[in-house]
C-alpha cells in the first residue's frame, strides 16, 4: 500500500443503510422515496440523525439552497417529517446535526479545516487552490504534499492551476469528482458576477477530473484526490487576482452559475465560502512593487460604512502605509513604528457601489507581510443588522457597542522569497 494514501474508511455498522441510500440515488429515486425506503429498513426506534446524514447529503442538489447559500435543514426536516411521521422539531434537530459536518469532497479554506461546517479561520488561504507557474504538477505530488501550499504565480505567463479535495464523512465512493476554477480581481467580497471561469490548459474543457493517488477516478471514503490536468491561468496586466476552486460530484453539482442571479449582499461571500464545504478561495500574493489596487463592493441597496484595516508584520520602521479611494475622497496615511502594527480608516460607501482601494506600502523584505481586511460596520438602525445573527454565532462578526463588525474579506501580501 502506498505510504501516502489515506486508508479507506472501514465499513461501520451503518454501512448497509448508506449502501441502500446509494442504491436509491443510483436508480433515480427522489429524496422523498429514499427517506421512506431507508426509514422502513432502520430498526426501531429509528435513527433520525443517520437518516438525515444519508439522504441529506446523497441528495445534496435537492437540499442546497441558492437563496440561503447553504444546505437547507428546514427543507430536509419537512421531507423527513412527511416520510417518517416524526414531529418537525425532532426532524429539524437531526437535519441541523447532519449539516454540522461536510459530507463529500471537502475543499479547505485553510489547513485547520477538518470537515466542520461552518469552516473556521481564514477563508481566503485555501491550500487546495494550487498555482505553480509554468511547471506542471501531477496528482501524486499534490496528494503526498497535502498540507503544503503551492502558490508560485509567474506574471505575464500561462500558469498551471489546480484544485484538490478529500472524500470526507461520506460513506460511499465518489465516481464523478470534478473541479471548476474561477478567478476574480484581488480585493474583497467579490460577487459571482465578477468571476471568470478558467479552461483547462489545452483550452478544451471547463472542468478537470479528480483522481486518487493511483490515478483512479473512484474516490473511496476518506481518500484524497487532485486534478488530473491543469487549468490555464493567464491574467491580463500585472495585477494580483483571487482564485476560487469548486468541487463537483454526482451528489452535489456546486455550480456558482446558479448563484449569479441571487441577491448577493455584503455578508454573502463570507457565508457562501464557509458553508460550502466544496469550495476554496486563495488570494495570498507576492508583491514586487508595494502598489496594489484592491477591488471592493457594497452589494447592498443602501449606503454602508466600511472600515479598511491594514496589519503589518516586520515591515521596516519609518515606512509609509497608505490607503486611498479616489472617487470617495478617502485617504489614510501613516508611518510604521513597530514590528506588528494595525492601521484603520473608515469611509461611507454609496449603495450598489464598486470601487478600488489603492494601497501603497514599501517593497517587502522576505520576512515581512501586510494584510488588508474589509470590515462592514453595521449600526443599530441598519435593516441588515437583524440578518447577521448566524455570522455572529459563527465568529465572523462581533459586537462593538451598538455596532456589529462583519469581516467581508481579507487579502495578504508577502515579500519575495530569497
C-alpha positions in Angstrom: 0.0 0.0 0.0 1.2 3.5 -0.8 2.5 5.1 2.4 1.0 8.4 1.4 -2.5 7.1 0.7 -5.3 7.7 3.2 -6.7 4.3 4.2 -10.2 3.6 3.1 -12.7 4.2 5.9 -13.7 0.8 7.3 -17.3 -0.1 6.8 -19.2 0.5 10.1 -22.5 -0.9 11.5 -24.5 1.6 9.4 -22.9 0.8 6.1 -25.9 -1.2 4.9 -28.1 1.9 5.2 -25.6 4.1 3.3 -25.5 1.4 0.6 -29.3 1.4 0.5 -29.3 5.2 0.1 -26.8 4.9 -2.7 -29.0 2.3 -4.4 -32.0 4.7 -4.2 -29.9 7.5 -5.6 -28.4 5.4 -8.4 -31.8 4.2 -9.6 -33.1 7.8 -9.7 -35.5 7.6 -6.7 -36.2 11.1 -5.5 -35.3 12.2 -1.9 -38.8 11.6 -0.5 -38.7 8.0 -1.8 -35.2 7.4 -0.4 -36.2 8.7 3.0 -39.2 6.4 3.2 -37.2 3.4 1.9 -34.4 3.8 4.4 -36.7 4.6 7.3 -38.6 1.4 6.8 -35.4 -0.6 7.0 -34.0 1.1 10.1 -34.6 -0.9 13.2 -36.9 0.6 15.9 -37.0 3.2 17.2 -35.2 4.6 14.0 -32.1 6.8 13.8 -33.2 10.2 12.6 -29.6 11.5 12.6 -28.4 8.7 10.4 -31.4 9.2 8.1 -30.7 12.9 7.7 -27.0 12.4 7.1 -27.5 9.8 4.4 -30.3 11.4 2.4 -29.5 15.0 3.2 -26.1 14.6 1.6 -26.5 12.0 -1.2 -29.2 14.3 -2.4 -27.2 17.4 -2.0 -28.6 19.1 -5.1 -32.1 18.7 -3.6 -31.2 20.4 -0.3 -28.7 23.0 -1.3 -30.3 26.5 -1.3 -29.0 29.2 -3.6 -31.0 31.7 -1.6 -29.6 30.6 1.8 -26.2 29.8 0.3 -26.0 26.6 2.4 -27.7 23.2 2.8 -31.3 23.8 3.8 -32.0 22.0 7.0 -35.6 23.3 7.1 -36.4 21.6 3.8 -34.8 18.4 4.8 -36.8 18.4 8.1 -40.0 18.9 6.1 -39.2 16.0 3.9 -38.3 13.8 6.9 -41.5 14.7 8.7 -43.6 13.6 5.7 -41.6 10.4 5.3 -41.5 9.3 9.0 -44.4 11.0 10.8 -41.9 12.2 13.4 -42.6 15.7 14.6 -40.9 18.5 12.7 -39.0 19.8 15.7 -37.1 16.5 16.1 -36.6 16.2 12.4 -35.1 19.7 12.3 -32.7 18.8 15.1 -31.5 15.8 13.1 -31.2 17.8 9.9 -29.1 20.5 11.7 -26.9 17.8 13.1 -26.4 16.3 9.7 -25.3 19.6 8.3 -22.7 20.4 11.0 -20.3 18.2 9.0 -19.5 18.3 5.4 -20.2 15.0 3.6 -18.5 14.7 0.2 -15.5 16.4 -1.4 -14.0 18.8 1.2 -12.1 21.7 -0.2 -10.4 23.5 2.7 -10.4 27.3 3.4 -7.2 26.8 5.4 -5.1 23.9 6.7 -7.0 23.7 10.0 -10.4 22.8 8.3 -11.4 19.2 9.1 -14.9 19.0 7.8 -16.9 21.0 10.4 -19.4 23.5 9.0 -19.1 26.4 9.0 -15.4 26.4 8.3 -13.4 28.5 10.7 -10.4 30.6 10.5 -9.2 32.5 7.4 -11.4 31.7 4.4 -9.1 33.2 1.7 -6.0 31.0 2.2 -7.1 27.6 0.8 -4.2 25.1 0.4 -6.5 23.2 -2.1 -6.1 26.0 -4.7 -2.7 25.4 -6.3 -0.8 27.7 -8.7 2.6 26.6 -9.9 3.6 28.9 -12.7 4.9 27.2 -15.8 5.7 24.0 -14.0 3.2 21.2 -14.0 2.2 19.0 -11.0 0.8 15.5 -11.0 -1.8 14.1 -8.7 0.8 12.1 -6.7 2.7 15.4 -5.9 -0.4 17.2 -4.8 -1.7 14.3 -2.7 1.6 13.4 -1.0 2.1 17.1 -0.1 -1.4 17.6 1.2 -0.8 20.4 3.7 1.7 22.2 1.6 0.6 25.5 0.0 1.7 25.7 -3.7 1.4 29.3 -4.8 4.0 30.4 -7.3 2.5 32.8 -9.9 4.5 33.6 -13.0 3.4 37.1 -14.1 2.7 37.5 -17.7 2.8 33.8 -18.5 0.2 31.0 -18.7 0.1 29.4 -15.2 -0.6 25.8 -14.3 -3.5 25.9 -11.8 -5.1 23.0 -9.9 -7.7 22.0 -7.3 -8.0 19.1 -4.9 -10.4 17.7 -2.3 -10.9 14.8 0.1 -13.9 12.4 0.3 -14.9 13.4 3.8 -17.5 11.7 6.0 -19.4 10.3 3.0 -19.6 6.5 3.5 -19.9 5.8 -0.2 -17.4 6.3 -3.1 -17.4 9.3 -5.4 -17.2 8.3 -9.1 -17.7 11.7 -10.8 -15.5 14.1 -9.0 -14.6 17.2 -11.0 -13.1 20.6 -10.4 -14.0 24.1 -11.8 -11.8 27.1 -11.2 -12.6 30.8 -11.4 -10.7 34.0 -10.9 -11.6 37.5 -10.0 -9.8 40.7 -9.3 -7.9 40.8 -6.0 -9.9 42.5 -3.2 -12.9 41.9 -1.0 -16.4 40.3 -1.2 -16.5 40.0 -4.9 -19.9 38.7 -6.2 -20.1 35.7 -8.5 -21.0 38.0 -11.4 -17.4 39.3 -11.3 -15.8 35.8 -11.5 -14.4 34.4 -14.8 -14.2 30.6 -15.3 -10.9 29.1 -16.4 -10.4 26.5 -19.1 -8.0 23.5 -18.8 -4.5 24.3 -20.0 -5.2 23.0 -23.5 -8.3 25.2 -23.8 -10.7 22.3 -24.4 -12.7 21.9 -21.2 -14.0 23.9 -18.2 -13.7 21.0 -15.8 -11.0 18.6 -14.8 -11.4 15.1 -13.4 -10.4 14.4 -9.8 -8.3 11.2 -9.3 -6.8 9.5 -6.3 -3.1 8.8 -5.7 -3.3 5.9 -8.1 -4.8 8.0 -10.9 -8.2 6.3 -10.4 -11.4 8.3 -10.7 -13.2 6.3 -8.0 -12.5 8.2 -4.8 -13.3 6.0 -1.8 -14.4 7.2 1.6 -11.5 9.1 3.3 -9.4 9.3 0.1 -7.7 12.4 -1.1 -7.8 13.5 -4.7 -6.4 16.1 -7.1 -6.9 17.3 -10.7 -5.7 15.0 -13.4 -4.8 18.0 -15.6 -4.1 21.7 -15.0 -6.1 24.8 -15.8 -4.5 27.7 -17.7 -4.5 30.9 -15.8 -3.2 33.8 -17.9 -4.4 37.1 -16.3 -4.2 40.3 -18.2 -2.0 43.0 -16.8 0.3 42.8 -13.8 -2.3 42.9 -11.1 -3.0 40.2 -8.5 -6.0 38.0 -8.5 -8.1 35.7 -6.4 -8.7 32.1 -7.4 -11.8 30.1 -6.4 -12.0 26.3 -6.7 -15.3 24.5 -6.8 -15.5 20.7 -6.4 -18.4 18.8 -8.0 -19.7 15.3 -7.6 -22.7 13.2 -8.7 -24.2 14.1 -5.4 -23.6 17.9 -5.4 -23.3 20.0 -8.6 -22.0 23.0 -6.8 -22.3 25.4 -9.8 -21.6 29.1 -9.0 -23.5 30.0 -12.1 -26.7 29.1 -10.2 -26.0 31.8 -7.6 -25.1 34.5 -10.0 -28.7 35.7 -10.1 -29.2 35.5 -6.4 -29.3 38.8 -4.4 -25.7 39.0 -3.3 -25.4 41.2 -0.2 -22.4 42.3 1.9 -22.4 39.1 4.0 -22.9 36.6 1.2 -19.3 35.9 0.3 -18.4 35.0 3.9 -21.5 32.9 4.2 -21.1 31.0 0.9 -17.4 30.1 1.3 -17.8 29.0 5.0 -21.0 26.9 4.5 -20.0 25.4 1.1 -17.6 22.6 2.1 -16.7 22.0 -1.5 -15.3 25.5 -2.3 -11.9 27.1 -1.6 -10.5 30.6 -2.1 -6.9 31.8 -2.3 -5.5 35.3 -2.6 -2.1 35.4 -1.0 0.2 37.4 -3.2 3.9 38.2 -3.6 4.3 42.0 -4.0 7.2 43.3 -6.1 6.2 46.9 -6.1 4.2 47.8 -3.0 1.4 49.4 -5.1 -1.8 47.4 -5.4 -5.4 48.0 -6.4 -7.9 46.1 -4.3 -11.5 45.9 -5.7 -14.4 46.1 -3.2 -18.2 46.2 -3.4 -21.1 47.5 -1.4 -23.6 44.8 -2.7 -26.5 46.3 -0.7 -29.2 48.7 -1.8 -28.4 51.2 0.9 -25.2 53.1 1.8 -22.7 51.3 4.1 -19.9 52.2 6.4 -16.7 50.3 5.6 -13.6 50.0 7.7 -10.3 49.3 6.0 -7.7 47.6 8.2 -4.0 47.2 7.3 -1.9 44.9 9.5 1.9 44.9 9.1 4.5 42.4 10.3 8.2 43.1 10.2 7.7 46.0 7.8 10.7 48.4 8.2 10.2 51.2 10.7 9.5 54.5 9.1 7.8 53.0 6.1 4.7 54.7 4.9 1.4 52.8 4.7 -1.3 54.5 2.6 -4.9 53.5 1.7 -6.9 55.6 -0.8 -10.3 55.5 -2.6 -10.0 58.3 -5.1 -13.7 58.8 -6.0 -14.8 58.8 -2.4 -12.1 61.3 -1.4 -10.8 58.9 1.2 -7.1 58.7 2.3 -5.4 57.3 5.3 -1.6 57.6 5.5 0.6 56.6 8.5 4.1 55.5 9.4 5.2 52.1 10.7 6.6 52.4 14.2 6.5 48.8 15.5 7.2 45.2 14.3 3.5 44.4 14.4 1.1 47.3 13.8 -2.5 48.0 12.7 -3.8 50.9 10.7 -7.6 51.7 10.4 -9.6 54.0 8.3 -13.4 54.4 7.7 -15.4 55.6 4.8 -19.1 55.9 3.9 -19.8 54.0 0.6 -22.8 54.6 -1.7 -25.4 51.8 -2.3 -24.6 49.3 -5.0 -21.0 50.5 -5.3 -18.0 49.0 -6.9 -14.7 50.8 -6.0 -11.0 50.3 -5.7 -8.9 50.7 -2.6 -5.4 51.8 -3.8 -2.8 50.6 -1.3 0.8 51.7 -1.1 3.5 50.1 1.1 7.2 49.5 0.8 8.7 46.7 -1.2 8.6 43.9 1.4 11.6 42.0 2.6 11.3 38.2 2.6 10.3 38.1 6.3 7.6 40.8 6.1 3.9 40.8 5.3 1.0 43.1 5.1 -2.7 42.1 5.3 -5.7 44.2 4.4 -9.2 43.5 5.7 -12.6 45.0 4.7 -14.9 45.3 7.7 -18.6 46.3 7.4 -19.7 48.4 10.3 -23.4 47.9 10.8 -25.1 50.2 13.3 -28.3 49.5 15.2 -30.5 51.3 12.7 -29.4 49.3 9.7 -32.1 46.9 8.5 -29.4 44.4 7.7 -28.4 44.0 11.4 -31.2 41.5 12.1 -29.8 39.1 9.5 -26.4 38.9 11.0 -27.2 36.5 13.8 -25.6 33.5 12.1 -22.4 35.3 11.4 -22.2 36.4 15.0 -22.7 32.8 16.1 -20.0 31.6 13.8 -17.4 34.1 14.8 -17.3 36.0 11.5 -18.9 39.1 13.1 -18.5 40.7 16.5 -20.5 43.2 18.6 -18.9 46.5 19.5 -21.3 48.5 21.5 -24.3 49.3 19.3 -22.4 48.3 16.1 -21.8 44.9 14.5 -18.5 44.4 12.8 -18.5 41.9 9.9 -15.3 40.9 8.2 -16.1 40.8 4.5 -12.8 39.6 3.3 -9.0 39.9 3.5 -6.0 39.7 1.3 -2.4 39.3 2.1 1.0 40.3 0.6 4.4 38.8 1.4 7.9 39.7 0.2 9.7 37.8 -2.5 11.4 34.8 -1.0 15.2 34.8 -1.3 
